[in-house]
Amino acid sequence: MGISIQSLRVFLCILEHGSLSEAGRQLGMTQPAVSNHLHALEERFGVMLLTRGRRLRPTPAGECLAEHAQRVLDDLATLEAEVSRHAGPRGRLAVGASSTPGELLMPRLAVKFSTHYPDVALDVHIVDTEETLAALLNREIEVAVVGREVDDPRLASAVIGQDELAVVVAADDPLAGVEVAPTDLAGRPFVMREEGSATRRTVEDSLVAAGIAPRVAMELGSNASVLGAVAAGAGIGIVPARTVGAQLAVDTLEVRGLTFVRPFVLVTERSRPLSPAAEAFVGICTGSPGSREKRAQQGSP
């Protein structure tokens, strides 16, 4: 009896989650179907692969299988990517973006990509920066665009744009439209993006460098919600300048010697060959087809 690739995937999922039922939930399969895959592997090799208990754990034979199964699946992914290079971009491409580039940059990139490559269905996942990078490393997406530099040897990156942030207050705030010193912000309540947001990290790093320990009065999950709270008088907000124009109930605030500028960064996984569709998307983002090979040689900026 041969070995099913799907059985190998199921076995690794069981190991990751420690139970047949959870593996089934993750894979969209019933528990009996998961159990059948496990039994087929144990029959094929004639050994027990898991210790039965509250949490399933690999036997020595199971550890051996897991190591080789992961290698087989990695090799298969490489094979599929390399063979698919002989065809033009088609199929489905999953990419990710953190909140701000997802709002300000990704719509234009997506339209341009879809215009050039109509045979590719583009699936865009927008979450915060940490979740986006985690999805890339978990191979849930092939390409990511985030709002800060990355420092991870597993990832290659290229700056593809720049974003300037603006300090905003309610339109009726006494500081609205005037220039102030950084010390004037001390003690004032701040409306911040959530932890894990690149916008949040940029703001906090810049404020701390200026000697300001921000008093966070509220954390919100999007730039629009931050603007709404600021307009209602909740405190000072710092958001992408491009989002401020349509919000009439807020005004910008000039802070002497303090600027907030951060990059938009394209990120891929170094060890993962990109599909033709992903290569094409990278080319759209950078304006230079074949840029991934250059980035892999030059390293992350």
C-alpha positions as CSV (number, residue, x, y, z in Angstrom):
1,M,0.0,0.0,0.0
2,G,1.4,3.4,-1.0
3,I,1.7,6.5,1.3
4,S,-0.8,9.3,0.8
5,I,0.5,12.8,0.8
6,Q,-2.7,13.8,2.6
7,S,-2.1,11.3,5.3
8,L,1.3,12.9,5.9
9,R,-0.3,16.3,6.2
10,V,-2.9,14.9,8.6
11,F,-0.3,13.2,10.7
12,L,1.8,16.4,11.1
13,C,-1.4,18.3,12.0
14,I,-2.2,15.8,14.7
15,L,1.2,16.3,16.1
16,E,0.9,20.0,16.0
17,H,-2.4,20.1,17.9
18,G,-2.2,17.0,20.0
19,S,-5.6,15.5,19.3
20,L,-7.6,14.0,16.4
21,S,-10.6,16.3,17.0
22,E,-8.5,19.5,16.8
23,A,-6.6,18.3,13.8
24,G,-10.0,17.6,12.1
25,R,-11.2,21.1,12.9
26,Q,-8.0,22.6,11.5
27,L,-8.2,20.5,8.3
28,G,-12.0,20.7,7.9
29,M,-12.3,16.9,8.3
30,T,-14.3,14.6,10.6
31,Q,-12.6,12.9,13.4
32,P,-13.2,9.4,11.9
33,A,-11.6,10.6,8.7
34,V,-8.5,11.8,10.6
35,S,-8.4,8.5,12.5
36,N,-8.5,6.6,9.2
37,H,-5.4,8.5,7.9
38,L,-3.5,7.7,11.1
39,H,-4.5,4.0,11.0
40,A,-3.5,3.8,7.3
41,L,0.0,5.0,8.2
42,E,0.4,2.7,11.1
43,E,-0.8,-0.2,9.0
44,R,1.7,0.7,6.2
45,F,4.7,0.8,8.6
46,G,3.5,-1.8,11.0
47,V,4.2,0.3,14.1
48,M,2.5,2.6,16.5
49,L,3.1,6.2,15.6
50,L,1.5,7.9,18.5
51,T,1.1,7.3,22.2
52,R,-2.6,7.4,23.2
53,G,-3.4,9.7,26.1
54,R,-4.9,13.0,26.9
55,R,-2.5,14.6,24.4
56,L,-1.2,12.5,21.5
57,R,2.5,12.4,21.3
58,P,4.8,10.7,18.8
59,T,6.5,7.4,19.5
60,P,10.2,7.1,18.3
61,A,8.8,5.8,15.0
62,G,6.4,8.7,14.9
63,E,9.2,11.2,15.4
64,C,11.1,9.6,12.5
65,L,8.0,9.8,10.3
66,A,7.3,13.4,11.2
67,E,10.9,14.5,10.3
68,H,10.7,12.8,6.9
69,A,7.0,13.8,6.3
70,Q,7.9,17.5,6.7
71,R,10.8,17.0,4.3
72,V,8.6,15.3,1.7
73,L,6.0,18.1,1.9
74,D,8.6,20.8,1.7
75,D,10.1,19.1,-1.4
76,L,6.7,18.8,-2.9
77,A,6.0,22.5,-2.4
78,T,9.4,23.3,-4.1
79,L,8.6,20.9,-6.9
80,E,5.2,22.4,-7.5
81,A,6.6,26.0,-7.5
82,E,9.4,25.1,-9.9
83,V,7.3,23.2,-12.4
84,S,4.6,26.0,-12.3
85,R,7.3,28.5,-13.4
86,H,6.9,27.0,-16.9
87,A,3.3,28.3,-17.0
88,G,2.2,31.9,-16.8
89,P,0.7,33.3,-13.6
90,R,-2.7,31.8,-12.9
91,G,-4.7,30.2,-10.0
92,R,-5.0,31.8,-6.6
93,L,-2.5,34.1,-4.8
94,A,-2.7,34.8,-1.1
95,V,-1.0,37.9,0.1
96,G,-1.1,39.8,3.4
97,A,-0.9,43.4,4.5
98,S,-0.8,45.1,7.8
99,S,-3.6,47.6,8.5
100,T,-2.2,50.9,7.1
101,P,-0.6,49.6,3.9
102,G,-3.7,47.4,3.5
103,E,-5.8,50.5,3.6
104,L,-3.6,53.0,1.7
105,L,-1.4,50.9,-0.6
106,M,-2.9,47.5,-1.3
107,P,-6.0,48.7,-3.2
108,R,-3.9,50.3,-5.9
109,L,-1.5,47.4,-6.1
110,A,-4.3,44.9,-6.2
111,V,-6.1,46.7,-9.1
112,K,-2.8,47.0,-11.0
113,F,-2.0,43.4,-10.5
114,S,-5.4,42.1,-11.5
115,T,-5.4,44.3,-14.6
116,H,-2.0,42.8,-15.7
117,Y,-2.8,39.2,-14.5
118,P,-6.5,38.5,-14.9
119,D,-6.1,34.8,-14.6
120,V,-4.9,35.1,-11.0
121,A,-7.5,35.4,-8.2
122,L,-6.0,37.6,-5.6
123,D,-6.8,36.9,-1.9
124,V,-5.7,39.8,0.4
125,H,-5.5,39.2,4.2
126,I,-5.4,42.4,6.3
127,V,-4.4,42.1,10.0
128,D,-1.8,43.9,12.1
129,T,2.0,43.6,11.3
130,E,2.8,40.8,13.8
131,E,0.0,38.7,12.6
132,T,0.9,39.3,8.9
133,L,4.5,38.3,9.4
134,A,3.3,35.2,11.4
135,A,1.0,34.2,8.5
136,L,4.0,34.6,6.1
137,L,6.2,32.3,8.2
138,N,3.3,29.8,8.6
139,R,3.0,29.8,4.7
140,E,-0.6,31.0,4.9
141,I,0.4,33.8,2.5
142,E,3.2,34.1,0.0
143,V,3.9,37.9,0.1
144,A,3.4,40.5,2.8
145,V,3.4,44.3,2.9
146,V,3.9,45.8,6.3
147,G,4.6,49.3,7.8
148,R,8.0,48.7,9.3
149,E,11.4,47.2,8.6
150,V,11.7,43.5,9.6
151,D,14.7,42.0,11.4
152,D,14.4,38.2,10.9
153,P,17.0,36.2,9.0
154,R,14.2,34.0,7.6
155,L,12.8,36.9,5.7
156,A,13.9,39.1,2.8
157,S,12.5,42.6,2.4
158,A,12.5,45.7,0.2
159,V,11.2,49.2,0.9
160,I,8.5,50.0,-1.6
161,G,7.1,53.2,-0.2
162,Q,7.0,55.7,2.6
163,D,4.3,56.9,5.0
164,E,4.2,60.1,7.0
165,L,2.1,60.2,10.2
166,A,0.3,63.3,11.5
167,V,-0.5,64.4,15.0
168,V,-4.2,65.2,15.3
169,V,-6.5,66.7,17.9
170,A,-10.1,67.5,18.0
171,A,-10.9,70.6,15.9
172,D,-12.0,72.5,19.0
173,D,-8.9,71.6,21.0
174,P,-6.9,74.7,22.1
175,L,-3.8,73.2,20.5
176,A,-5.5,72.7,17.1
177,G,-3.6,74.2,14.2
178,V,-0.7,75.6,16.3
179,E,2.9,74.6,16.7
180,V,3.9,73.2,20.1
181,A,7.0,71.8,21.8
182,P,7.2,68.0,22.5
183,T,6.9,68.8,26.2
184,D,3.5,70.3,25.6
185,L,2.3,66.7,24.9
186,A,3.4,65.3,28.2
187,G,0.6,64.2,30.4
188,R,-2.0,64.6,27.6
189,P,-4.1,61.4,26.8
190,F,-3.2,59.6,23.6
191,V,-5.5,57.4,21.5
192,M,-3.3,54.7,20.1
193,R,-3.5,51.8,17.6
194,E,-3.5,48.3,19.1
195,E,-0.3,46.5,20.3
196,G,1.3,44.7,17.3
197,S,0.5,47.6,15.0
198,A,3.5,49.1,13.1
199,T,1.9,52.5,13.5
200,R,1.9,52.0,17.2
201,R,5.5,51.0,17.3
202,T,6.6,54.0,15.1
203,V,4.7,56.4,17.3
204,E,6.0,55.1,20.6
205,D,9.6,54.9,19.4
206,S,9.5,58.5,18.2
207,L,7.8,59.8,21.3
208,V,10.2,58.0,23.7
209,A,13.2,59.3,21.6
210,A,11.8,62.8,22.2
211,G,11.6,62.2,26.0
212,I,7.8,61.7,26.0
213,A,6.2,58.7,27.8
214,P,2.7,58.7,26.3
215,R,-0.3,58.3,28.5
216,V,-2.4,55.8,26.6
217,A,-6.0,56.5,27.3
218,M,-7.5,54.3,24.6
219,E,-6.4,51.5,22.1
220,L,-8.3,51.0,18.9
221,G,-7.9,48.7,16.0
222,S,-7.9,51.0,12.9
223,N,-6.9,54.5,11.8
224,A,-10.5,55.4,11.2
225,S,-11.5,54.5,14.7
226,V,-8.6,56.5,16.1
227,L,-9.7,59.5,14.1
228,G,-13.2,59.1,15.3
229,A,-12.2,59.0,19.0
230,V,-9.9,62.0,18.6
231,A,-12.8,63.9,16.9
232,A,-14.9,63.1,19.9
233,G,-12.3,64.6,22.3
234,A,-10.7,61.4,23.6
235,G,-7.1,62.7,23.2
236,I,-4.2,63.1,20.8
237,G,-3.9,60.7,17.9
238,I,-1.1,60.0,15.5
239,V,-2.3,58.5,12.2
240,P,-1.2,58.4,8.5
241,A,-1.4,62.0,7.1
242,R,-3.3,60.7,4.1
243,T,-6.2,59.7,6.2
244,V,-6.8,63.1,7.8
245,G,-8.2,65.1,4.9
246,A,-11.7,63.7,4.9
247,Q,-12.1,64.1,8.7
248,L,-13.5,67.6,9.3
249,A,-13.8,67.2,13.1
250,V,-10.0,67.0,13.7
251,D,-7.1,69.3,13.0
252,T,-3.4,68.6,12.7
253,L,-0.8,69.7,15.3
254,E,2.8,70.7,14.5
255,V,5.3,69.5,17.0
256,R,8.7,71.2,16.8
257,G,11.5,68.8,16.0
258,L,9.3,65.7,15.9
259,T,8.4,63.8,12.7
260,F,6.8,60.4,12.2
261,V,7.9,58.7,9.0
262,R,8.0,55.0,8.4
263,P,8.5,52.7,5.4
264,F,6.1,50.4,3.6
265,V,8.0,47.1,3.2
266,L,7.5,44.2,0.9
267,V,8.4,40.9,2.7
268,T,8.9,37.3,1.4
269,E,10.3,34.1,3.0
270,R,13.9,33.5,1.9
271,S,13.7,29.7,1.8
272,R,10.5,29.5,-0.1
273,P,10.5,29.6,-3.9
274,L,7.7,31.9,-5.0
275,S,5.0,30.9,-7.4
276,P,4.8,32.7,-10.8
277,A,1.8,34.6,-9.5
278,A,3.8,35.7,-6.4
279,E,6.8,36.7,-8.5
280,A,4.5,38.8,-10.7
281,F,3.0,40.5,-7.6
282,V,6.5,41.3,-6.3
283,G,7.3,42.8,-9.7
284,I,4.1,45.0,-9.6
285,C,5.1,46.2,-6.1
286,T,8.7,47.0,-6.9
287,G,8.4,47.9,-10.5
288,S,11.3,45.5,-11.3
289,P,10.5,41.9,-12.4
290,G,12.9,39.4,-10.9
291,S,13.4,41.6,-7.9
292,R,13.1,38.7,-5.4
293,E,16.3,37.1,-6.7
294,K,18.2,40.4,-6.2
295,R,16.7,40.8,-2.7
296,A,17.7,37.3,-1.7
297,Q,21.3,38.0,-2.8
298,Q,21.5,41.4,-1.2
299,G,19.7,40.6,2.0
300,S,17.2,42.5,4.0
301,P,17.8,46.3,4.0
